[in-house]
Amino acid sequence: MASKAISVRLPDQMAAELAAIARTQDIAVSEVIREAIENHIISRRTDKNFQQLLKKRLDEDRKLLERFAE
């Protein structure tokens, strides 16, 4: 699977807590971050409010793109 590097700035306290979690689990910080992001994405897929917002955005984008395609 292809991957993309992304930089994230964290407050010092959050970075320290993240590092502590990774050390405790004996895994890389990047793996802890990937797991958290995956869980966030999964939660959005089942969040009814987010799904409504997503459909609204799709409708708005579709209308805009159709105007450009004329």
TIKOLVO-788330 format. One line per 4 residues: number of its first residue (from 1); their letters; for each residue x, y, z of N, C-alpha, C. Coordinates in nm, 4 decimals, decimal comma, always signed. Example, Ala and Ser with C-alpha at 12.3 -4.5 7.8 and 13.67 -1.06 7.14 Angstrom:
% TIKOLVO-788330
1 = as = +1,3190 -0,5690 +0,7800 +1,2300 -0,4500 +0,7800 +1,3200 -0,3300 +0,7800; +1,2850 -0,2250 +0,7080 +1,3670 -0,1060 +0,7140 +1,2900 +0,0030 +0,7870
END
This chain:
% TIKOLVO-788330
1 = mask = +0,0841 -0,1173 +0,0000 +0,0000 +0,0000 +0,0000 +0,0888 +0,1238 +0,0000; +0,0556 +0,2174 -0,0870 +0,1296 +0,3433 -0,0905 +0,1002 +0,4224 +0,0358; +0,1932 +0,5076 +0,0725 +0,1715 +0,5899 +0,1914 +0,2157 +0,7322 +0,1638; +0,1686 +0,8225 +0,2447 +0,1996 +0,9645 +0,2314 +0,2442 +1,0169 +0,3660
5 = aisv = +0,3535 +1,0880 +0,3681 +0,4030 +1,1486 +0,4912 +0,3270 +1,2781 +0,5176; +0,2841 +1,2961 +0,6412 +0,2116 +1,4161 +0,6821 +0,2745 +1,4666 +0,8116; +0,3001 +1,5956 +0,8180 +0,3535 +1,6551 +0,9402 +0,2395 +1,7070 +1,0258; +0,2498 +1,6857 +1,1552 +0,1481 +1,7326 +1,2487 +0,2177 +1,8013 +1,3649
9 = rlpd = +0,1719 +1,9183 +1,3996 +0,2253 +1,9882 +1,5165 +0,1337 +1,9600 +1,6348; +0,1941 +1,9185 +1,7451 +0,1183 +1,8880 +1,8657 +0,1687 +1,9734 +1,9807; +0,0799 +2,0091 +2,0712 +0,1271 +2,0750 +2,1937 +0,2236 +1,9801 +2,2668; +0,3191 +2,0370 +2,3390 +0,4198 +1,9568 +2,4081 +0,3585 +1,8475 +2,4948
13 = qmaa = +0,2549 +1,8830 +2,5711 +0,1924 +1,7858 +2,6611 +0,1324 +1,6687 +2,5836; +0,0654 +1,6987 +2,4740 +0,0051 +1,5933 +2,3937 +0,1129 +1,5038 +2,3321; +0,2193 +1,5632 +2,2834 +0,3297 +1,4858 +2,2261 +0,3922 +1,3948 +2,3311; +0,4081 +1,4441 +2,4524 +0,4654 +1,3632 +2,5604 +0,3726 +1,2471 +2,5952
17 = elaa = +0,2438 +1,2742 +2,6017 +0,1474 +1,1678 +2,6318 +0,1446 +1,0638 +2,5199; +0,1511 +1,1094 +2,3964 +0,1534 +1,0194 +2,2824 +0,2773 +0,9294 +2,2870; +0,3913 +0,9888 +2,3165 +0,5146 +0,9110 +2,3269 +0,5059 +0,8089 +2,4399; +0,4453 +0,8474 +2,5503 +0,4304 +0,7555 +2,6635 +0,3406 +0,6375 +2,6263
21 = iart = +0,2347 +0,6639 +2,5536 +0,1455 +0,5571 +2,5085 +0,2221 +0,4606 +2,4184; +0,2971 +0,5157 +2,3241 +0,3733 +0,4316 +2,2311 +0,4762 +0,3468 +2,3053; +0,5487 +0,4073 +2,3995 +0,6476 +0,3315 +2,4772 +0,5815 +0,2207 +2,5576; +0,4692 +0,2516 +2,6190 +0,3980 +0,1534 +2,7004 +0,3538 +0,0344 +2,6164
25 = qdia = +0,3076 +0,0624 +2,4942 +0,2622 -0,0449 +2,4056 +0,3765 -0,1049 +2,3241; +0,4964 -0,0464 +2,3371 +0,6153 -0,0902 +2,2636 +0,5912 -0,0879 +2,1125; +0,5312 +0,0236 +2,0659 +0,5090 +0,0443 +1,9232 +0,5517 +0,1862 +1,8872; +0,5669 +0,2110 +1,7592 +0,6083 +0,3429 +1,7124 +0,4965 +0,4459 +1,7336
29 = vsev = +0,5373 +0,5694 +1,7569 +0,4408 +0,6788 +1,7701 +0,3546 +0,6860 +1,6446; +0,4147 +0,6676 +1,5285 +0,3380 +0,6744 +1,4039 +0,2279 +0,5687 +1,4002; +0,2518 +0,4529 +1,4597 +0,1495 +0,3482 +1,4634 +0,0334 +0,3889 +1,5545; +0,0643 +0,4525 +1,6668 -0,0406 +0,5015 +1,7568 -0,1259 +0,6056 +1,6835
33 = irea = -0,0612 +0,6921 +1,6088 -0,1324 +0,7958 +1,5343 -0,2195 +0,7332 +1,4261; -0,1652 +0,6372 +1,3509 -0,2446 +0,5703 +1,2468 -0,3675 +0,5034 +1,3069; -0,3502 +0,4376 +1,4202 -0,4627 +0,3714 +1,4868 -0,5692 +0,4722 +1,5285; -0,5254 +0,5856 +1,5822 -0,6208 +0,6887 +1,6246 -0,6964 +0,7461 +1,5054
37 = ienh = -0,6258 +0,7680 +1,3964 -0,6909 +0,8212 +1,2763 -0,7891 +0,7200 +1,2195; -0,7486 +0,5936 +1,2153 -0,8385 +0,4890 +1,1668 -0,9657 +0,4838 +1,2512; -0,9527 +0,4907 +1,3831 -1,0697 +0,4901 +1,4713 -1,1579 +0,6119 +1,4473; -1,0954 +0,7265 +1,4201 -1,1714 +0,8487 +1,3931 -1,2514 +0,8338 +1,2638
41 = iisr = -1,1892 +0,7795 +1,1610 -1,2571 +0,7592 +1,0334 -1,3739 +0,6630 +1,0508; -1,3522 +0,5550 +1,1221 -1,4590 +0,4575 +1,1466 -1,5755 +0,5232 +1,2200; -1,5441 +0,6063 +1,3180 -1,6518 +0,6721 +1,3937 -1,7324 +0,7667 +1,3052; -1,6672 +0,8307 +1,2083 -1,7393 +0,9211 +1,1180 -1,8313 +0,8438 +1,0248
45 = rtdk = -1,7904 +0,7239 +0,9858 -1,8737 +0,6434 +0,8964 -2,0052 +0,6036 +0,9626; -2,0090 +0,5980 +1,0933 -2,1301 +0,5579 +1,1646 -2,2004 +0,6749 +1,2329; -2,1485 +0,7952 +1,2159 -2,2043 +0,9159 +1,2783 -2,3103 +0,9759 +1,1858; -2,4367 +0,9682 +1,2257 -2,5468 +1,0148 +1,1414 -2,5361 +1,1640 +1,1093
49 = nfqq = -2,4962 +1,2452 +1,2052 -2,4818 +1,3885 +1,1808 -2,3731 +1,4143 +1,0778; -2,2607 +1,3458 +1,0899 -2,1532 +1,3635 +0,9924 -2,1995 +1,3194 +0,8538; -2,2721 +1,2102 +0,8461 -2,3204 +1,1607 +0,7180 -2,4131 +1,2632 +0,6512; -2,4957 +1,3299 +0,7292 -2,5831 +1,4342 +0,6743 -2,4996 +1,5506 +0,6205
53 = llkk = -2,3990 +1,5911 +0,6966 -2,3106 +1,6988 +0,6509 -2,2362 +1,6588 +0,5238; -2,1943 +1,5353 +0,5183 -2,1232 +1,4848 +0,4013 -2,2124 +1,4877 +0,2776; -2,3358 +1,4435 +0,2903 -2,4283 +1,4451 +0,1774 -2,4559 +1,5875 +0,1308; -2,4692 +1,6796 +0,2247 -2,4892 +1,8203 +0,1896 -2,3697 +1,8724 +0,1111
57 = rlde = -2,2503 +1,8414 +0,1574 -2,1284 +1,8860 +0,0891 -2,1201 +1,8253 -0,0506; -2,1545 +1,6975 -0,0642 -2,1523 +1,6326 -0,1952 -2,2487 +1,7002 -0,2917; -2,3672 +1,7331 -0,2438 -2,4655 +1,8013 -0,3279 -2,4137 +1,9376 -0,3723; -2,3553 +2,0124 -0,2788 -2,3019 +2,1443 -0,3113 -2,1884 +2,1333 -0,4125
61 = drkl = -2,0987 +2,0388 -0,3911 -1,9854 +2,0214 -0,4822 -2,0313 +1,9745 -0,6195; -2,1298 +1,8858 -0,6226 -2,1817 +1,8356 -0,7493 -2,2382 +1,9509 -0,8318; -2,3158 +2,0383 -0,7674 -2,3749 +2,1522 -0,8377 -2,2659 +2,2434 -0,8933; -2,1647 +2,2696 -0,8141 -2,0552 +2,3562 -0,8579 -1,9816 +2,2938 -0,9758
65 = lerf = -1,9501 +2,1663 -0,9672 -1,8781 +2,0986 -1,0741 -1,9611 +2,0919 -1,2025; -2,0901 +2,0742 -1,1886 -2,1770 +2,0720 -1,3067 -2,1758 +2,2063 -1,3773; -2,1700 +2,3170 -1,3020 -2,1617 +2,4490 -1,3645 -2,0336 +2,4652 -1,4439; -1,9236 +2,4116 -1,3907 -1,7955 +2,4196 -1,4621 -1,7952 +2,3326 -1,5875
69 = ae = -1,8742 +2,2258 -1,5882 -1,8762 +2,1329 -1,7002 -1,9649 +2,1810 -1,8142; -2,0398 +2,2878 -1,7941 -2,1305 +2,3386 -1,8990 -2,0536 +2,3987 -2,0131
END
